[in-house]
Amino acid sequence: MELLGMTTIFLLVCISCLLLFTTWRSTSQKRKQPPGPPALPIVGNILQLNLWNLPESLKKLSKKYGSVFTICLGPQKVVVLYGYDVVKEALIDQGDDFSGRGNLPLIKKLLKEKGIVTSNGETWKQLRRFTLTTLRDFGMGKKSIEERIQEEAHFLVERIRNTHAHPFNPASFLVHAVSNIICSIIFGDRFDYEDKKFLTLIDLLNENNELQCTVEAQEKGNSHSEFTTETLSRTTLDLFLAGTGTTSITLRHGLLILQRYPEISERMQKEIDCVIGRDRRPCMADRSQMPYTDAVVHEIQRFIDFLPFNVPRSVIKDTKFRDYFIPKDTMIFPMLSSVLHDSKEFPNPEKFDPGRFLNANGTFRKSDYFMPFSAGKRICAGEGLARMEIFIFLTAILQNFTLKPTVHHKDIDISPIVSTLANMPRPYEVSFLPR
């Protein structure tokens, strides 16, 4: 009898242990986090990464750890998404879960999570809704905005014409032209390129944080309002930075690439002459009849890969992604470079080839892999504006000028200068010869 009791107790203990092990294993599997290289205390994986070319380091790690892996930048864990399938799945299919903004200490210190770019949660939702509605009210996506871009393209062309074909760096011309579009939307008018106030405004964009008031003027009657003087000021700054820098840099890089391949710019000019002529201003309706020019514009954005990491995201709650568990607030790097330079979709991705966006019959070819503006809930709010600016400005320049480099075109280096967050074009001078 005593032996039977001991056996029963032993069996109960074994069953309990088995149940506990099964429960632990199930929980452990549910909370399995993405793999990654072993991290050192304090510094994490920083010593194992090339911070001057982080995209290349992450590309190598993806070959070892797969399309979803973890790195540690100091004490902060970052989940890297590498490849079209996982980027799409996260940003679009699970867009709500991945809609947070990554906690970048420098940006957080400067912008204090007050603008549309860095804010999260209800603040971000309200600011984004307000921004998109206001921009639409001011003409975004309407004929009036296109007319402003056409007008500015005219002023840019005349300013270039006044250089009398002397070589110069077009960077400031492009920044001023693109910035004037945002000015016309927000302030209701453009500035003359030599206007001292306008030049001061451009110079102070990056210093605006120091000039902002740190004391909020709360919206009357609502102590919980997100529409404070500071949040609206920050959002305006975000519009200037995003609406000026990215587009002007894309145009700057595009003009450098077209100098390297004169046969491409010549083919574009033939298409421009055929569809638009030399006298009429380019408009967005022309784009559907200009597949080659449209392909070149897309290939410029694909090739330069301006923001390899996207703007970092975060998960807004504990998230199950594929077979992994990602804790709330974990920073996410959705690697846009892994999509834009996917070798299956774009063979020899390091080569500049507009033919990637053309069908065999010469019509324009769309690609789901083309996402330079990101994707999902936090896709660039100014995507439509940027597309219009790049097409109209570039077309207007080539309609009126032929690019003449200061060196032999085969000696031009079009590879971007790789930095930690963005790829920048190499500095250059060029002459614009009137056609």
N, C-alpha and C positions, 0 to 999 in steps of 0.2 A: 504494500500500500504506500509506504514511504517512497519506494523507488518510482512508483507510478506518479506520485506528486512531484518528485524531482524532475522526472521526464517532461511532465506537463509544463512546469515552470521554465525548463530549458527551451521547450518548443515555443512558448510564448515570448521568451527573450529573443530567440532567433527570428521569429516573425516580426517582432517590434523593430529589431535592428534592420531587417530587410525592408520594412516599410519606411523607416527613417532614411535608409540609404537611397531608396527609390525616390522619395520626396526630395532629398538633397540633390540627387543627380538631375532630377527634372528641373528644380529651381536653378541649379548651376547652369544647365544648358540654356534655360530661358534668359539668364543674365550673362551669357557668354559675350564678352566684348570683342570687337575686331582685333585681329592679331597685329603685331608690329615689332620693330627691333627693340631689344632690351634697352631700357632707359637708365641713365645714371641719376643719382640723387641731385636735386637742385637744377642741374643743367639739362636734364632730360636727354634728348637725342641731338642737341645742338652741335656737339662735337662730331657727330656722324654725318651731318648734313652740310652741303655747300650752300651757305646762305646767300652767296652772290649769284647762284644759279639754282635756286630751290626747285623749280619745275623739273630740272634734269635729275636731281636727287630723288624726288618723289616718283619719277618715271622708273628709276632703277628699283626702288622699293616695291612698286606695284608688280614688277615681274617676279618678285620673291614672295610677297604676302597677298597678292590678289588685288581685286578691284576695290575692296573696302578694307582699309587698314588704319592703324593708330600710330601717331607720332607724338612725342612730347616736346613742346617748345618751352624749355624751362620746366616749371611745375604744371604747365597747362597742357591737358590732353587735347589733341586735335584728331578728328576722324577725317581721313582723306577719301574722297570718292573719285575713282579713276576710271574713265571710260563712259561712253554715251549711255549705255544701259542703266548703270547705277545713278548717274547724274539725272537722267530723265525720271527714273523711278523715285528718287528722293525729291527733286524739285517740283515735279508735276504730279506723279501718282500719289505721293505722300506729302504734297505741298504744304498742307497745314502744319504738319509735324516739323518740317524743316524751314518754317517761315521766320524764325528768329534771326537777329543780327548777331554775328560773332562779337565777342568781347575783346576788342583790340585796345590794349591799355593806352597807347599814344592817342588814338582817335577819341577814345572815351574821355581822356583828360582834356583834349582840345575842345570837343564838341559837346561833352556832357550829356550824350544821348538825347539831345533836344531836337535834332532835325529829323527829316524823313529818312535819311540814309542810316543813321546810327540808332534810332529809337526802336523800341520793342513794344509788344503787347497792344493795349488799347491806345496808347499814345501814337504808335506807328499807324494803326488802322485809321484813326481819325485824321491824322495829318496826311496820309496817302489819299484818302477819300476826298479831303478838302483840296489837296493839291491838284488831283486829276480833274475835279469838278471846276476849279478855278481856271486851270489852263484851258479847259474846253470853252469856258465862258469867254476867255480872252482870245479864242480863235484857234486853239490847238486842234489839228485835224480838219480845219476848215480852209476855205479858199483864202481868207484874209491872212493866215499865217504864211501860206505859199507865196502870196504877193509880197509880204515883208521880206522873205528870203530872196525872191527875185530882185527886189529893189536893192537889197544889201549886196547881192552878187554883182549888180551893175556898178555900185560904188567901189566894190573890191576890184573889178576889172579896170575901172578908170584909174584907181590908185596904182595898180600894177603898170598900166600904160604910161604913167608919169615917171616910171623908173627909166624909160627910154632904153630898154633892153640891156641895161647895166646889170651885172650879176649882184644878187643880194640874197640874204636869208629871209625867206617869206614867213617865218614863224610869227612875228608880231602882226603882220598883215592879216593872217588867218585867225589869230586869237581875237583881234579887234572885230573882224567881220562876224565871227560866230557869236561873240559876246554881245554884239549889237542886237542879235535876234532875241536873246533873253531880255535885254534892256527894253526892246520894243514891246515885249509881252508884259513885263512887270511894270515898267514906267510909262508905257504908252507911246514911247518915241525912241528913235535911235539917236546916237551921238555922232558928231563929226569926229573923224579919226584923229584930229589934232586937238580936240577939246581937252583942256587940262583936267577938268573934272572927270572925264571919261578915263583918261590915262591914269589918274590917281586911283579911280575905282578899280581898274585892272590890277594896279600894283598892290592894292590893299586886300585883294581877295584872300590871299594866304595869311594875312595878318589880321583878318577880321575878328578872330576870336578875342584878341587883346582889347578890341574896341567895344565889345559887346557889354552891355550892362549886366551885372550879376544879380540885380534885384528885379524880380518879376513884378509886372503890372497885370494882376489877375483879371480875367474877364469878369465884368460886373455881374453880380448875382449868382455866380457859379464858382465856388471855391475849388471844384474838382475839374475845371475845364482844362483841356490840353492846349487851348488856343491862347497862350500867353505871349507877351512881347518877345520873350527869348525863344520860344519854340518856333514862332513865325519868322523871326530873324534868322534862326539857324536853317530853317527850311528854305528861305530865300537864298542864303549862302550856298546850300546844297545844290540848288538849281543853277546858280552861277558856276560853281565848280564843275558839276557834272555836265552842264550844258555848254560849257566853254572848253574845258581841257580835253575831254575825250574826243570830241568832234574835230577840233583844230589839230590835234596830234594825229588823228587818222588822216586828215587831208594832207598834213605835212609829210607823213610817211608815204601816202599815195603818190604825191608829186615826185618824191625821191625814186620810188619804184618805176614810175613811168619814164624817168630819165634813163634808168638802167635798160629799159626795153622800149626803144623808140618805135619799133614795129607795132607794139601794142597801142601806143598813143596815136600813131598814124591811122590805125584801123578804127580807133574810137572817133577820130576826127572825120573820117569818111562817113561813118554812121551818123555823126552829128550834122554834117553838111547835108546828108540825104534826108534826114527826118526833120531837122530844125532849120537848117540854113545858117547864114551868117548874121542875119539882122534880128530875127525874133528871139526873145528871151526863152531859155529852156523852162519847161514846166513838168510837173510830175506825170501828166498824161502822156508825155513823150516816152517815159520809161518803158511802157509795154511794147513800144515799137523799136526799142533800142536794146535788144537782148545782149549784145556784146558788151556795151557800156555797163549795163546792169551786172553782167557777169564779172567784169573787172572790179566794180565797186565791192561786190561780195567777196571776191578773192583777196582784195586789199584787207578787208576786215578779218577774213579768215587767216591770212598769212601773218599779219602783224601780231595777232593774239595779244591784244593790248593788256588785258587783265587775266593772266594765266590762272589765278586762283578764284576768279570771280571776286566779289566782295564777300568775305567770309560770312557764313550763316551759323546758326545754332539751332538745336532742337528745343522746342518750347515745353516739352514734357518727356518723361521716360518713354523711349521709343523702341519698338521692335522693327528692325530693318533687316530684311532677309533672315539670316540665321543668327543675327547679333542683337545684343541689347545695348542701346546708347542712352546713357543717363541724361536727364534734363540739363539744359544749359551747356552741353558739350559743344565746343566749336567745331564747325564743319567746313572743310575745304572742298567745294565742288569744282574739280579741276576742268575749267573750260578748255584749257590747252589740250587735254586728252580727248576732247570732242572735236575741236576745230582742226587738230592735227592727227585725227584717227587715220591710220594707214590703209584700212580697208575701204573706208568711204572716200578718202582722198589719197590715192597712191602717191608716193614720194612727197609727203606733206611739206617738206622743207623747200620745195620748189614752187616758184610763183607761176601759176597756170590758170588763167581765166576759163579755160576749156572745161574745168571741173563743173562749172555751173551752166554748161551748154549741152543740150541734147544733140544727137547725131544730125538732126535736121536744122540745127542752128537756133532753135528756140531756147528760151531760158529754162534751166533745170533747177527746181527747188530741192533743198536738202534739209531734212530734219536735224542734221548735225550742225547746221548754221545757227549758233546761239551766242554771238558776241555780246549781246545785251543781257545775258543770263536767261532764265526761264522761270516759270511758276509764279508764285505769289509776290516775289520781290524782284520781278523783271524790271529793268530800267523804265521809270515812268516817262522818260523823254525819248523812248525808242523811235516813235513815229517822227518826232521833230528831227532827230539826228539823221534818220534815213533821208528825209527831204533835203536837209542841209548838205549832206555829203554828195548826193546826186546832183543837185542844182549848182552848187559851188564848183564842183569838179568839171561838170559839163560846160559851165559858162567860161571857165578858164581855158579849156581846150578849144572851145568855139572861137576864142579870140587870140590865143597865143600858141606858139610852138615852144616847147621846153628845150633850152640849150644848156647842157651841163658845163661846168668849168673844167672837167676832166673827161677823158674818153669814157664813153658810156659803159664799156666792159670793165672799167676799173672802179665803178661805183659799188660800194658795199651796202646792200639793202637789208642785211641782217640786223635785227633790232638790238639795242643795248639792253641787256637783261638786267633788271634790278629785282629787289625783293618782292615788290608788289606789281610793278607794271613794266611793259616793254616799250622802250622809247626809240624814236628814229635817230639816226646819227645826224649831227649838224651838217649843213651843206649850204652852198650858194648856187643860184641858178639864174640864168637870163631868160626873160619871157619875150620872145620875138613876135611882134604883131603879125597876124596872118593876112 
